[in-house]
Amino acid sequence: MPDSADKQALLIGLKQHLAAEIRRIQARLEIQDNSQDRIHLSDCTDNLRSLERAQTPESSILVIEIEESEFYLDRLSDTRNYLDLVAKVPYSLSGTALIEGREYRLSKHSQWHEGVGPGTEFNGASRRDERWTSRLVVRSKL
């Protein structure tokens, strides 16, 4: 889990990720004009502007470590840990970004992110059928 000093590097990395995404979309638009790509380009551009106006990393991003466990018939089947990089931007973020050698799942800030804290648990509905369940546990929040 990154510490407070790493948040500035994360913010810079997220801006670079968005700038690269903008360049990729622009290149696709040069080949074929697509309304979906135009919307995505506009959203990415507005998100990047929003992050560039941010005064501090603390006011614009959160990092939440989540442990996801999957169960089959109440027996642990798999456990994965994720780092979510949550940005306070106007439009949705999705996918992943590799920043400083770590992979982060990207998402837009919401009330849910503000309200959760370390130790918060969520029991998930079945993914495949009623035999499969999942549990999310917030391990840390920075």
Salt bridges, closest charged atoms under 4 A:
GLU21 OE1 - ARG24 NH2 2.72
GLU21 OE2 - HIS40 NE2 3.09
ASP33 OD1 - ARG38 NE 2.85
ASP37 OD1 - ARG28 NH2 3.14
ASP46 OD1 - ARG49 NH1 3.00
GLU67 OE2 - ARG139 NH2 2.89
GLU68 OE1 - ARG80 NH2 3.28
GLU68 OE2 - ARG127 NH2 2.05
GLU70 OE2 - ARG127 NH1 3.77
GLU70 OE1 - ARG128 NH2 3.80
ASP78 OD2 - ARG80 NH1 2.41
ASP84 OD1 - ARG105 NE 2.74
GLU114 OE1 - HIS109 NE2 2.74
GLU121 OE1 - ARG135 NE 3.89
ASP129 OD2 - ARG131 NH2 2.67
